[in-house]
């Protein structure tokens, strides 16, 4: 479930769908065009920021996992576990 949410939040198509939905709702409620543009810009910026944070977190987790696997392999082989 966690991976599905991470994947969803980092997907550009998801954010395009959110913007489309919100824009349609705002138009249906006769919100002024300038306000719609501002809200769309805010959602777009938030989507970009969230996607960056999620992607960065995934990369960091993968790097930590790889480092742990390397250390575990070195320990299993009886090699000294030294910091690089």
PDB file as gemmi writes it, atoms N, CA and C in Angstrom:
CRYST1    1.000    1.000    1.000  90.00  90.00  90.00 P 1                      
ATOM      1  N   UNK A   1       0.822  -1.197   0.000  1.00  0.00           N  
ATOM      2  CA  UNK A   1       0.000   0.000   0.000  1.00  0.00           C  
ATOM      3  C   UNK A   1       0.864   1.259   0.000  1.00  0.00           C  
ATOM      4  N   UNK A   2       1.941   1.224   0.815  1.00  0.00           N  
ATOM      5  CA  UNK A   2       2.819   2.388   0.910  1.00  0.00           C  
ATOM      6  C   UNK A   2       3.471   2.687  -0.436  1.00  0.00           C  
ATOM      7  N   UNK A   3       3.919   1.634  -1.144  1.00  0.00           N  
ATOM      8  CA  UNK A   3       4.545   1.842  -2.447  1.00  0.00           C  
ATOM      9  C   UNK A   3       3.551   2.387  -3.464  1.00  0.00           C  
ATOM     10  N   UNK A   4       2.292   1.959  -3.360  1.00  0.00           N  
ATOM     11  CA  UNK A   4       1.268   2.452  -4.284  1.00  0.00           C  
ATOM     12  C   UNK A   4       1.041   3.948  -4.080  1.00  0.00           C  
ATOM     13  N   UNK A   5       1.020   4.373  -2.830  1.00  0.00           N  
ATOM     14  CA  UNK A   5       0.833   5.800  -2.536  1.00  0.00           C  
ATOM     15  C   UNK A   5       2.039   6.596  -3.010  1.00  0.00           C  
ATOM     16  N   UNK A   6       3.235   6.079  -2.762  1.00  0.00           N  
ATOM     17  CA  UNK A   6       4.447   6.767  -3.215  1.00  0.00           C  
ATOM     18  C   UNK A   6       4.452   6.892  -4.727  1.00  0.00           C  
ATOM     19  N   UNK A   7       4.081   5.816  -5.388  1.00  0.00           N  
ATOM     20  CA  UNK A   7       4.036   5.830  -6.851  1.00  0.00           C  
ATOM     21  C   UNK A   7       3.002   6.832  -7.356  1.00  0.00           C  
ATOM     22  N   UNK A   8       1.862   6.853  -6.707  1.00  0.00           N  
ATOM     23  CA  UNK A   8       0.796   7.770  -7.109  1.00  0.00           C  
ATOM     24  C   UNK A   8       1.216   9.223  -6.932  1.00  0.00           C  
ATOM     25  N   UNK A   9       1.799   9.545  -5.786  1.00  0.00           N  
ATOM     26  CA  UNK A   9       2.181  10.931  -5.509  1.00  0.00           C  
ATOM     27  C   UNK A   9       3.315  11.431  -6.401  1.00  0.00           C  
ATOM     28  N   UNK A  10       4.107  10.517  -6.940  1.00  0.00           N  
ATOM     29  CA  UNK A  10       5.203  10.950  -7.807  1.00  0.00           C  
ATOM     30  C   UNK A  10       4.844  10.849  -9.293  1.00  0.00           C  
ATOM     31  N   UNK A  11       3.591  10.542  -9.593  1.00  0.00           N  
ATOM     32  CA  UNK A  11       3.135  10.392 -10.973  1.00  0.00           C  
ATOM     33  C   UNK A  11       2.567  11.710 -11.502  1.00  0.00           C  
ATOM     34  N   UNK A  12       3.138  12.191 -12.608  1.00  0.00           N  
ATOM     35  CA  UNK A  12       2.675  13.445 -13.205  1.00  0.00           C  
ATOM     36  C   UNK A  12       1.229  13.355 -13.686  1.00  0.00           C  
ATOM     37  N   UNK A  13       0.836  12.192 -14.157  1.00  0.00           N  
ATOM     38  CA  UNK A  13      -0.538  12.011 -14.634  1.00  0.00           C  
ATOM     39  C   UNK A  13      -1.547  12.172 -13.502  1.00  0.00           C  
ATOM     40  N   UNK A  14      -1.182  11.714 -12.304  1.00  0.00           N  
ATOM     41  CA  UNK A  14      -2.059  11.876 -11.143  1.00  0.00           C  
ATOM     42  C   UNK A  14      -2.290  13.351 -10.865  1.00  0.00           C  
ATOM     43  N   UNK A  15      -1.213  14.136 -10.862  1.00  0.00           N  
ATOM     44  CA  UNK A  15      -1.349  15.565 -10.558  1.00  0.00           C  
ATOM     45  C   UNK A  15      -2.106  16.293 -11.660  1.00  0.00           C  
ATOM     46  N   UNK A  16      -1.942  15.854 -12.910  1.00  0.00           N  
ATOM     47  CA  UNK A  16      -2.725  16.443 -14.003  1.00  0.00           C  
ATOM     48  C   UNK A  16      -4.211  16.145 -13.805  1.00  0.00           C  
ATOM     49  N   UNK A  17      -4.525  14.936 -13.347  1.00  0.00           N  
ATOM     50  CA  UNK A  17      -5.921  14.574 -13.089  1.00  0.00           C  
ATOM     51  C   UNK A  17      -6.495  15.385 -11.929  1.00  0.00           C  
ATOM     52  N   UNK A  18      -5.697  15.600 -10.882  1.00  0.00           N  
ATOM     53  CA  UNK A  18      -6.150  16.411  -9.744  1.00  0.00           C  
ATOM     54  C   UNK A  18      -6.451  17.834 -10.207  1.00  0.00           C  
ATOM     55  N   UNK A  19      -5.536  18.401 -10.984  1.00  0.00           N  
ATOM     56  CA  UNK A  19      -5.736  19.762 -11.492  1.00  0.00           C  
ATOM     57  C   UNK A  19      -6.988  19.831 -12.357  1.00  0.00           C  
ATOM     58  N   UNK A  20      -7.171  18.840 -13.212  1.00  0.00           N  
ATOM     59  CA  UNK A  20      -8.351  18.813 -14.078  1.00  0.00           C  
ATOM     60  C   UNK A  20      -9.640  18.728 -13.265  1.00  0.00           C  
ATOM     61  N   UNK A  21      -9.651  17.878 -12.256  1.00  0.00           N  
ATOM     62  CA  UNK A  21     -10.836  17.740 -11.408  1.00  0.00           C  
ATOM     63  C   UNK A  21     -11.149  19.038 -10.667  1.00  0.00           C  
ATOM     64  N   UNK A  22     -10.139  19.614 -10.043  1.00  0.00           N  
ATOM     65  CA  UNK A  22     -10.343  20.849  -9.278  1.00  0.00           C  
ATOM     66  C   UNK A  22     -10.784  21.982 -10.198  1.00  0.00           C  
ATOM     67  N   UNK A  23     -10.157  22.085 -11.359  1.00  0.00           N  
ATOM     68  CA  UNK A  23     -10.524  23.134 -12.316  1.00  0.00           C  
ATOM     69  C   UNK A  23     -11.981  22.986 -12.747  1.00  0.00           C  
ATOM     70  N   UNK A  24     -12.390  21.761 -13.038  1.00  0.00           N  
ATOM     71  CA  UNK A  24     -13.779  21.520 -13.450  1.00  0.00           C  
ATOM     72  C   UNK A  24     -14.762  21.908 -12.354  1.00  0.00           C  
ATOM     73  N   UNK A  25     -14.435  21.566 -11.123  1.00  0.00           N  
ATOM     74  CA  UNK A  25     -15.310  21.920  -9.996  1.00  0.00           C  
ATOM     75  C   UNK A  25     -15.390  23.437  -9.833  1.00  0.00           C  
ATOM     76  N   UNK A  26     -14.245  24.104  -9.940  1.00  0.00           N  
ATOM     77  CA  UNK A  26     -14.228  25.559  -9.781  1.00  0.00           C  
ATOM     78  C   UNK A  26     -15.020  26.253 -10.885  1.00  0.00           C  
ATOM     79  N   UNK A  27     -14.907  25.750 -12.102  1.00  0.00           N  
ATOM     80  CA  UNK A  27     -15.676  26.318 -13.215  1.00  0.00           C  
ATOM     81  C   UNK A  27     -17.169  26.103 -12.984  1.00  0.00           C  
ATOM     82  N   UNK A  28     -17.535  24.916 -12.493  1.00  0.00           N  
ATOM     83  CA  UNK A  28     -18.947  24.617 -12.229  1.00  0.00           C  
ATOM     84  C   UNK A  28     -19.537  25.552 -11.179  1.00  0.00           C  
ATOM     85  N   UNK A  29     -18.712  26.006 -10.250  1.00  0.00           N  
ATOM     86  CA  UNK A  29     -19.178  26.926  -9.205  1.00  0.00           C  
ATOM     87  C   UNK A  29     -18.935  28.394  -9.565  1.00  0.00           C  
ATOM     88  N   UNK A  30     -18.633  28.662 -10.828  1.00  0.00           N  
ATOM     89  CA  UNK A  30     -18.456  30.025 -11.339  1.00  0.00           C  
ATOM     90  C   UNK A  30     -17.388  30.824 -10.591  1.00  0.00           C  
ATOM     91  N   UNK A  31     -16.295  30.165 -10.270  1.00  0.00           N  
ATOM     92  CA  UNK A  31     -15.165  30.851  -9.637  1.00  0.00           C  
ATOM     93  C   UNK A  31     -14.476  31.680 -10.723  1.00  0.00           C  
ATOM     94  N   UNK A  32     -14.055  32.902 -10.419  1.00  0.00           N  
ATOM     95  CA  UNK A  32     -13.386  33.744 -11.422  1.00  0.00           C  
ATOM     96  C   UNK A  32     -12.139  33.067 -12.012  1.00  0.00           C  
ATOM     97  N   UNK A  33     -11.917  33.329 -13.300  1.00  0.00           N  
ATOM     98  CA  UNK A  33     -10.816  32.691 -14.028  1.00  0.00           C  
ATOM     99  C   UNK A  33      -9.462  32.935 -13.365  1.00  0.00           C  
ATOM    100  N   UNK A  34      -9.230  34.138 -12.873  1.00  0.00           N  
ATOM    101  CA  UNK A  34      -7.953  34.446 -12.218  1.00  0.00           C  
ATOM    102  C   UNK A  34      -7.722  33.581 -10.992  1.00  0.00           C  
ATOM    103  N   UNK A  35      -8.767  33.345 -10.237  1.00  0.00           N  
ATOM    104  CA  UNK A  35      -8.659  32.487  -9.054  1.00  0.00           C  
ATOM    105  C   UNK A  35      -8.381  31.044  -9.455  1.00  0.00           C  
ATOM    106  N   UNK A  36      -9.027  30.597 -10.518  1.00  0.00           N  
ATOM    107  CA  UNK A  36      -8.801  29.231 -11.005  1.00  0.00           C  
ATOM    108  C   UNK A  36      -7.340  29.057 -11.403  1.00  0.00           C  
ATOM    109  N   UNK A  37      -6.793  30.046 -12.090  1.00  0.00           N  
ATOM    110  CA  UNK A  37      -5.391  29.974 -12.509  1.00  0.00           C  
ATOM    111  C   UNK A  37      -4.457  29.925 -11.307  1.00  0.00           C  
ATOM    112  N   UNK A  38      -4.752  30.712 -10.290  1.00  0.00           N  
ATOM    113  CA  UNK A  38      -3.915  30.709  -9.085  1.00  0.00           C  
ATOM    114  C   UNK A  38      -3.991  29.363  -8.366  1.00  0.00           C  
ATOM    115  N   UNK A  39      -5.183  28.828  -8.235  1.00  0.00           N  
ATOM    116  CA  UNK A  39      -5.351  27.537  -7.561  1.00  0.00           C  
ATOM    117  C   UNK A  39      -4.651  26.434  -8.346  1.00  0.00           C  
ATOM    118  N   UNK A  40      -4.773  26.464  -9.668  1.00  0.00           N  
ATOM    119  CA  UNK A  40      -4.097  25.484 -10.514  1.00  0.00           C  
ATOM    120  C   UNK A  40      -2.586  25.572 -10.347  1.00  0.00           C  
ATOM    121  N   UNK A  41      -2.060  26.778 -10.293  1.00  0.00           N  
ATOM    122  CA  UNK A  41      -0.616  26.965 -10.104  1.00  0.00           C  
ATOM    123  C   UNK A  41      -0.161  26.425  -8.750  1.00  0.00           C  
ATOM    124  N   UNK A  42      -0.968  26.648  -7.721  1.00  0.00           N  
ATOM    125  CA  UNK A  42      -0.617  26.155  -6.383  1.00  0.00           C  
ATOM    126  C   UNK A  42      -0.616  24.629  -6.355  1.00  0.00           C  
ATOM    127  N   UNK A  43      -1.630  24.010  -6.949  1.00  0.00           N  
ATOM    128  CA  UNK A  43      -1.685  22.546  -6.980  1.00  0.00           C  
ATOM    129  C   UNK A  43      -0.504  21.989  -7.767  1.00  0.00           C  
ATOM    130  N   UNK A  44      -0.191  22.618  -8.888  1.00  0.00           N  
ATOM    131  CA  UNK A  44       0.938  22.177  -9.706  1.00  0.00           C  
ATOM    132  C   UNK A  44       2.250  22.266  -8.936  1.00  0.00           C  
ATOM    133  N   UNK A  45       2.449  23.368  -8.248  1.00  0.00           N  
ATOM    134  CA  UNK A  45       3.673  23.539  -7.453  1.00  0.00           C  
ATOM    135  C   UNK A  45       3.730  22.526  -6.316  1.00  0.00           C  
ATOM    136  N   UNK A  46       2.607  22.313  -5.650  1.00  0.00           N  
ATOM    137  CA  UNK A  46       2.566  21.339  -4.556  1.00  0.00           C  
ATOM    138  C   UNK A  46       2.847  19.932  -5.075  1.00  0.00           C  
ATOM    139  N   UNK A  47       2.282  19.600  -6.222  1.00  0.00           N  
ATOM    140  CA  UNK A  47       2.526  18.286  -6.820  1.00  0.00           C  
ATOM    141  C   UNK A  47       3.983  18.070  -7.157  1.00  0.00           C  
ATOM    142  N   UNK A  48       4.613  19.085  -7.714  1.00  0.00           N  
ATOM    143  CA  UNK A  48       6.038  18.999  -8.039  1.00  0.00           C  
ATOM    144  C   UNK A  48       6.867  18.813  -6.779  1.00  0.00           C  
ATOM    145  N   UNK A  49       6.557  19.577  -5.752  1.00  0.00           N  
ATOM    146  CA  UNK A  49       7.286  19.494  -4.485  1.00  0.00           C  
ATOM    147  C   UNK A  49       7.111  18.119  -3.836  1.00  0.00           C  
ATOM    148  N   UNK A  50       5.884  17.632  -3.792  1.00  0.00           N  
ATOM    149  CA  UNK A  50       5.620  16.327  -3.186  1.00  0.00           C  
ATOM    150  C   UNK A  50       6.308  15.218  -3.975  1.00  0.00           C  
ATOM    151  N   UNK A  51       6.247  15.279  -5.301  1.00  0.00           N  
ATOM    152  CA  UNK A  51       6.917  14.270  -6.125  1.00  0.00           C  
ATOM    153  C   UNK A  51       8.417  14.272  -5.874  1.00  0.00           C  
ATOM    154  N   UNK A  52       9.007  15.447  -5.717  1.00  0.00           N  
ATOM    155  CA  UNK A  52      10.443  15.545  -5.425  1.00  0.00           C  
ATOM    156  C   UNK A  52      10.769  14.895  -4.081  1.00  0.00           C  
ATOM    157  N   UNK A  53       9.985  15.208  -3.063  1.00  0.00           N  
ATOM    158  CA  UNK A  53      10.218  14.660  -1.724  1.00  0.00           C  
ATOM    159  C   UNK A  53      10.091  13.137  -1.740  1.00  0.00           C  
ATOM    160  N   UNK A  54       9.043  12.617  -2.380  1.00  0.00           N  
ATOM    161  CA  UNK A  54       8.835  11.169  -2.439  1.00  0.00           C  
ATOM    162  C   UNK A  54       9.977  10.497  -3.194  1.00  0.00           C  
ATOM    163  N   UNK A  55      10.353  11.045  -4.341  1.00  0.00           N  
ATOM    164  CA  UNK A  55      11.443  10.465  -5.131  1.00  0.00           C  
ATOM    165  C   UNK A  55      12.757  10.485  -4.368  1.00  0.00           C  
ATOM    166  N   UNK A  56      13.034  11.575  -3.700  1.00  0.00           N  
ATOM    167  CA  UNK A  56      14.256  11.691  -2.915  1.00  0.00           C  
ATOM    168  C   UNK A  56      14.257  10.676  -1.775  1.00  0.00           C  
ATOM    169  N   UNK A  57      13.119  10.485  -1.136  1.00  0.00           N  
ATOM    170  CA  UNK A  57      13.004   9.501  -0.063  1.00  0.00           C  
ATOM    171  C   UNK A  57      13.227   8.087  -0.560  1.00  0.00           C  
ATOM    172  N   UNK A  58      12.679   7.763  -1.716  1.00  0.00           N  
ATOM    173  CA  UNK A  58      12.864   6.437  -2.300  1.00  0.00           C  
ATOM    174  C   UNK A  58      14.333   6.206  -2.628  1.00  0.00           C  
ATOM    175  N   UNK A  59      14.996   7.206  -3.207  1.00  0.00           N  
ATOM    176  CA  UNK A  59      16.416   7.076  -3.534  1.00  0.00           C  
ATOM    177  C   UNK A  59      17.260   6.914  -2.282  1.00  0.00           C  
ATOM    178  N   UNK A  60      16.955   7.666  -1.250  1.00  0.00           N  
ATOM    179  CA  UNK A  60      17.707   7.565   0.003  1.00  0.00           C  
ATOM    180  C   UNK A  60      17.527   6.192   0.632  1.00  0.00           C  
ATOM    181  N   UNK A  61      16.305   5.692   0.628  1.00  0.00           N  
ATOM    182  CA  UNK A  61      16.038   4.367   1.195  1.00  0.00           C  
ATOM    183  C   UNK A  61      16.783   3.285   0.422  1.00  0.00           C  
ATOM    184  N   UNK A  62      16.815   3.396  -0.898  1.00  0.00           N  
ATOM    185  CA  UNK A  62      17.532   2.414  -1.715  1.00  0.00           C  
ATOM    186  C   UNK A  62      19.030   2.465  -1.438  1.00  0.00           C  
ATOM    187  N   UNK A  63      19.566   3.660  -1.266  1.00  0.00           N  
ATOM    188  CA  UNK A  63      20.993   3.817  -0.977  1.00  0.00           C  
ATOM    189  C   UNK A  63      21.336   3.217   0.390  1.00  0.00           C  
ATOM    190  N   UNK A  64      20.499   3.458   1.382  1.00  0.00           N  
ATOM    191  CA  UNK A  64      20.725   2.915   2.723  1.00  0.00           C  
ATOM    192  C   UNK A  64      20.647   1.391   2.693  1.00  0.00           C  
ATOM    193  N   UNK A  65      19.678   0.857   1.965  1.00  0.00           N  
ATOM    194  CA  UNK A  65      19.531  -0.595   1.861  1.00  0.00           C  
ATOM    195  C   UNK A  65      20.748  -1.215   1.181  1.00  0.00           C  
ATOM    196  N   UNK A  66      21.220  -0.587   0.105  1.00  0.00           N  
ATOM    197  CA  UNK A  66      22.394  -1.101  -0.602  1.00  0.00           C  
ATOM    198  C   UNK A  66      23.626  -1.074   0.296  1.00  0.00           C  
ATOM    199  N   UNK A  67      23.819   0.009   1.043  1.00  0.00           N  
ATOM    200  CA  UNK A  67      24.955   0.096   1.971  1.00  0.00           C  
ATOM    201  C   UNK A  67      24.876  -0.988   3.037  1.00  0.00           C  
ATOM    202  N   UNK A  68      23.683  -1.241   3.555  1.00  0.00           N  
ATOM    203  CA  UNK A  68      23.509  -2.273   4.579  1.00  0.00           C  
ATOM    204  C   UNK A  68      23.810  -3.656   4.013  1.00  0.00           C  
ATOM    205  N   UNK A  69      23.403  -3.906   2.776  1.00  0.00           N  
ATOM    206  CA  UNK A  69      23.676  -5.197   2.156  1.00  0.00           C  
ATOM    207  C   UNK A  69      25.170  -5.390   1.919  1.00  0.00           C  
ATOM    208  N   UNK A  70      25.851  -4.331   1.512  1.00  0.00           N  
ATOM    209  CA  UNK A  70      27.301  -4.412   1.306  1.00  0.00           C  
ATOM    210  C   UNK A  70      27.999  -4.713   2.621  1.00  0.00           C  
ATOM    211  N   UNK A  71      27.615  -4.020   3.673  1.00  0.00           N  
ATOM    212  CA  UNK A  71      28.227  -4.249   4.987  1.00  0.00           C  
ATOM    213  C   UNK A  71      27.947  -5.657   5.491  1.00  0.00           C  
ATOM    214  N   UNK A  72      26.724  -6.128   5.307  1.00  0.00           N  
ATOM    215  CA  UNK A  72      26.372  -7.478   5.753  1.00  0.00           C  
ATOM    216  C   UNK A  72      27.184  -8.524   5.005  1.00  0.00           C  
ATOM    217  N   UNK A  73      27.392  -8.306   3.720  1.00  0.00           N  
ATOM    218  CA  UNK A  73      28.192  -9.234   2.923  1.00  0.00           C  
ATOM    219  C   UNK A  73      29.638  -9.237   3.392  1.00  0.00           C  
ATOM    220  N   UNK A  74      30.179  -8.065   3.663  1.00  0.00           N  
ATOM    221  CA  UNK A  74      31.562  -7.969   4.143  1.00  0.00           C  
ATOM    222  C   UNK A  74      31.714  -8.660   5.496  1.00  0.00           C  
ATOM    223  N   UNK A  75      30.745  -8.469   6.371  1.00  0.00           N  
ATOM    224  CA  UNK A  75      30.801  -9.104   7.693  1.00  0.00           C  
ATOM    225  C   UNK A  75      30.699 -10.619   7.547  1.00  0.00           C  
ATOM    226  N   UNK A  76      29.806 -11.081   6.668  1.00  0.00           N  
ATOM    227  CA  UNK A  76      29.640 -12.520   6.452  1.00  0.00           C  
ATOM    228  C   UNK A  76      30.915 -13.150   5.902  1.00  0.00           C  
ATOM    229  N   UNK A  77      31.666 -12.411   5.117  1.00  0.00           N  
ATOM    230  CA  UNK A  77      32.920 -12.913   4.554  1.00  0.00           C  
ATOM    231  C   UNK A  77      34.080 -12.752   5.526  1.00  0.00           C  
ATOM    232  N   UNK A  78      33.813 -12.136   6.670  1.00  0.00           N  
ATOM    233  CA  UNK A  78      34.855 -11.965   7.673  1.00  0.00           C  
ATOM    234  C   UNK A  78      35.754 -10.770   7.428  1.00  0.00           C  
ATOM    235  N   UNK A  79      35.332  -9.885   6.564  1.00  0.00           N  
ATOM    236  CA  UNK A  79      36.131  -8.700   6.283  1.00  0.00           C  
ATOM    237  C   UNK A  79      35.802  -7.620   7.295  1.00  0.00           C  
ATOM    238  N   UNK A  80      36.737  -6.738   7.502  1.00  0.00           N  
ATOM    239  CA  UNK A  80      36.527  -5.640   8.443  1.00  0.00           C  
ATOM    240  C   UNK A  80      35.493  -4.673   7.872  1.00  0.00           C  
ATOM    241  N   UNK A  81      34.550  -4.264   8.705  1.00  0.00           N  
ATOM    242  CA  UNK A  81      33.512  -3.307   8.305  1.00  0.00           C  
ATOM    243  C   UNK A  81      34.046  -1.905   8.538  1.00  0.00           C  
ATOM    244  N   UNK A  82      34.569  -1.282   7.480  1.00  0.00           N  
ATOM    245  CA  UNK A  82      35.153   0.054   7.603  1.00  0.00           C  
ATOM    246  C   UNK A  82      34.262   1.067   6.922  1.00  0.00           C  
ATOM    247  N   UNK A  83      34.274   2.265   7.447  1.00  0.00           N  
ATOM    248  CA  UNK A  83      33.540   3.374   6.834  1.00  0.00           C  
ATOM    249  C   UNK A  83      34.330   3.881   5.642  1.00  0.00           C  
ATOM    250  N   UNK A  84      33.616   4.249   4.570  1.00  0.00           N  
ATOM    251  CA  UNK A  84      34.284   4.800   3.375  1.00  0.00           C  
ATOM    252  C   UNK A  84      34.483   6.270   3.516  1.00  0.00           C  
TER     253      UNK A  84                                                      
END                                                                             
